[in-house]
Amino acid sequence: MILLEKLLKIEVFTKEFHDEESLRNGILWAKQKGLEVVIGGVKSMLYANEFGMKFEQIKVSSSSIRATFDSARSVIFSSQIEREKTERYKTILDSVFKGIIVTDQNMNITEVNNSAKQLLKIKRFLANKPQSIL
């Protein structure tokens, strides 16, 4: 954004709005501060017109909207697969009779199965390092 301001020799304010009331108030604030142009969608255009401001609409193609939804769908699907894997992993860990303590590469405890909790007489682990619960 700073590069754009330097190139165009203008001051740029950016703000993201999540409801119509805050959008309207934000555009009114911009008008009161002396800002001249609003860049946004249809609702932004309506409020910019209401306050007598110039407006430039951001146009989004249907293919970019479709790509965004496809990407979101992929993320949701991947998250669901990861949750299922995690559940399977925990089920396997808890079905083993031997006590298992899982650590990451930094030796931080990431998981303790039920057998290990029973053997160590702990209900849940709070410590990160294995030596602190042994």
C-alpha positions as a Markdown table, in Angstrom:
| # | Residue | x | y | z |
|---|---|---|---|---|
| 1 | Met | 0.0 | 0.0 | 0.0 |
| 2 | Ile | 2.9 | 2.4 | 0.8 |
| 3 | Leu | 4.3 | 1.9 | -2.7 |
| 4 | Leu | 0.9 | 2.8 | -4.2 |
| 5 | Glu | 0.8 | 5.9 | -2.1 |
| 6 | Lys | 4.3 | 6.9 | -3.2 |
| 7 | Leu | 3.6 | 6.2 | -6.9 |
| 8 | Leu | 0.3 | 8.0 | -7.0 |
| 9 | Lys | 1.2 | 10.7 | -4.4 |
| 10 | Ile | -2.0 | 10.0 | -2.5 |
| 11 | Glu | -3.0 | 8.8 | 1.0 |
| 12 | Val | -4.8 | 5.5 | 1.0 |
| 13 | Phe | -7.0 | 4.3 | 3.9 |
| 14 | Thr | -8.1 | 0.7 | 4.0 |
| 15 | Lys | -10.9 | -0.8 | 6.1 |
| 16 | Glu | -12.8 | -4.0 | 6.0 |
| 17 | Phe | -16.5 | -4.0 | 7.1 |
| 18 | His | -18.6 | -6.9 | 8.1 |
| 19 | Asp | -22.1 | -5.3 | 8.3 |
| 20 | Glu | -24.0 | -2.5 | 6.5 |
| 21 | Glu | -24.1 | -0.2 | 9.5 |
| 22 | Ser | -20.3 | -0.2 | 10.0 |
| 23 | Leu | -19.8 | 0.2 | 6.3 |
| 24 | Arg | -22.1 | 3.2 | 6.1 |
| 25 | Asn | -20.5 | 4.7 | 9.2 |
| 26 | Gly | -17.0 | 4.1 | 7.8 |
| 27 | Ile | -17.9 | 5.8 | 4.5 |
| 28 | Leu | -19.4 | 8.7 | 6.4 |
| 29 | Trp | -16.2 | 9.0 | 8.5 |
| 30 | Ala | -14.2 | 9.0 | 5.3 |
| 31 | Lys | -16.3 | 11.8 | 3.9 |
| 32 | Gln | -15.9 | 13.8 | 7.1 |
| 33 | Lys | -12.1 | 13.4 | 7.0 |
| 34 | Gly | -12.1 | 14.8 | 3.5 |
| 35 | Leu | -11.5 | 11.6 | 1.6 |
| 36 | Glu | -12.8 | 11.8 | -2.0 |
| 37 | Val | -13.0 | 8.3 | -3.5 |
| 38 | Val | -14.5 | 5.0 | -2.2 |
| 39 | Ile | -13.4 | 1.7 | -3.7 |
| 40 | Gly | -15.6 | -1.3 | -3.0 |
| 41 | Gly | -18.7 | -3.3 | -3.9 |
| 42 | Val | -22.3 | -2.4 | -4.7 |
| 43 | Lys | -23.2 | -1.4 | -1.1 |
| 44 | Ser | -20.2 | 0.8 | -0.8 |
| 45 | Met | -21.2 | 2.5 | -4.1 |
| 46 | Leu | -24.7 | 3.2 | -2.7 |
| 47 | Tyr | -23.3 | 4.9 | 0.4 |
| 48 | Ala | -20.6 | 6.8 | -1.5 |
| 49 | Asn | -23.4 | 8.2 | -3.8 |
| 50 | Glu | -25.5 | 9.0 | -0.7 |
| 51 | Phe | -22.6 | 11.1 | 0.7 |
| 52 | Gly | -21.7 | 12.6 | -2.7 |
| 53 | Met | -18.4 | 10.9 | -3.0 |
| 54 | Lys | -16.7 | 9.5 | -6.1 |
| 55 | Phe | -16.7 | 5.7 | -6.4 |
| 56 | Glu | -14.8 | 3.0 | -8.1 |
| 57 | Gln | -16.3 | -0.5 | -8.1 |
| 58 | Ile | -14.3 | -3.6 | -7.6 |
| 59 | Lys | -15.5 | -6.1 | -10.2 |
| 60 | Val | -15.1 | -9.8 | -9.6 |
| 61 | Ser | -15.5 | -12.3 | -12.4 |
| 62 | Ser | -17.7 | -15.4 | -11.9 |
| 63 | Ser | -14.6 | -17.5 | -12.5 |
| 64 | Ser | -12.7 | -15.9 | -9.6 |
| 65 | Ile | -15.8 | -16.4 | -7.3 |
| 66 | Arg | -16.0 | -20.0 | -8.4 |
| 67 | Ala | -12.2 | -20.5 | -7.8 |
| 68 | Thr | -12.7 | -19.0 | -4.3 |
| 69 | Phe | -15.5 | -21.4 | -3.5 |
| 70 | Asp | -13.5 | -24.3 | -4.9 |
| 71 | Ser | -10.6 | -23.4 | -2.7 |
| 72 | Ala | -12.8 | -23.1 | 0.4 |
| 73 | Arg | -14.4 | -26.4 | -0.4 |
| 74 | Ser | -11.0 | -28.0 | -0.7 |
| 75 | Val | -9.9 | -26.5 | 2.7 |
| 76 | Ile | -13.1 | -27.8 | 4.4 |
| 77 | Phe | -12.6 | -31.2 | 2.9 |
| 78 | Ser | -8.9 | -31.4 | 3.9 |
| 79 | Ser | -9.9 | -30.3 | 7.5 |
| 80 | Gln | -12.5 | -33.0 | 7.6 |
| 81 | Ile | -10.0 | -35.7 | 6.5 |
| 82 | Glu | -7.5 | -34.4 | 9.1 |
| 83 | Arg | -10.1 | -34.6 | 11.9 |
| 84 | Glu | -11.0 | -38.2 | 10.8 |
| 85 | Lys | -7.3 | -39.2 | 10.8 |
| 86 | Thr | -6.8 | -37.6 | 14.3 |
| 87 | Glu | -9.8 | -39.5 | 15.6 |
| 88 | Arg | -8.5 | -42.8 | 14.2 |
| 89 | Tyr | -5.1 | -42.1 | 15.6 |
| 90 | Lys | -6.5 | -41.4 | 19.1 |
| 91 | Thr | -8.7 | -44.5 | 19.0 |
| 92 | Ile | -5.8 | -46.7 | 18.1 |
| 93 | Leu | -3.6 | -45.1 | 20.9 |
| 94 | Asp | -6.3 | -45.5 | 23.5 |
| 95 | Ser | -7.0 | -49.2 | 22.5 |
| 96 | Val | -3.4 | -50.2 | 23.1 |
| 97 | Phe | -2.7 | -51.7 | 26.6 |
| 98 | Lys | 0.9 | -50.4 | 26.8 |
| 99 | Gly | 1.4 | -46.9 | 28.0 |
| 100 | Ile | 2.3 | -44.5 | 25.2 |
| 101 | Ile | 3.6 | -40.9 | 25.5 |
| 102 | Val | 4.0 | -39.2 | 22.1 |
| 103 | Thr | 6.4 | -36.3 | 21.7 |
| 104 | Asp | 7.2 | -33.9 | 18.9 |
| 105 | Gln | 10.7 | -33.2 | 17.5 |
| 106 | Asn | 11.3 | -30.8 | 20.4 |
| 107 | Met | 10.4 | -33.4 | 23.0 |
| 108 | Asn | 7.2 | -31.7 | 23.9 |
| 109 | Ile | 4.4 | -34.1 | 24.8 |
| 110 | Thr | 1.6 | -34.1 | 22.2 |
| 111 | Glu | -0.4 | -37.1 | 23.4 |
| 112 | Val | -0.7 | -39.5 | 26.3 |
| 113 | Asn | -2.9 | -42.6 | 25.9 |
| 114 | Asn | -5.2 | -43.8 | 28.6 |
| 115 | Ser | -2.9 | -46.7 | 29.6 |
| 116 | Ala | 0.0 | -44.3 | 30.3 |
| 117 | Lys | -2.3 | -42.1 | 32.3 |
| 118 | Gln | -3.4 | -45.1 | 34.4 |
| 119 | Leu | 0.2 | -46.4 | 34.9 |
| 120 | Leu | 1.4 | -42.9 | 35.9 |
| 121 | Lys | -1.7 | -42.3 | 38.0 |
| 122 | Ile | -2.5 | -39.0 | 36.2 |
| 123 | Lys | -5.9 | -37.9 | 35.0 |
| 124 | Arg | -4.5 | -35.5 | 32.4 |
| 125 | Phe | -1.1 | -34.2 | 31.6 |
| 126 | Leu | -0.2 | -30.5 | 32.0 |
| 127 | Ala | 3.6 | -30.6 | 31.5 |
| 128 | Asn | 5.3 | -30.4 | 28.1 |
| 129 | Lys | 8.4 | -32.4 | 28.8 |
| 130 | Pro | 8.3 | -36.2 | 29.5 |
| 131 | Gln | 10.8 | -36.0 | 32.4 |
| 132 | Ser | 8.4 | -33.6 | 34.2 |
| 133 | Ile | 5.6 | -36.2 | 34.5 |
| 134 | Leu | 7.8 | -39.3 | 35.2 |
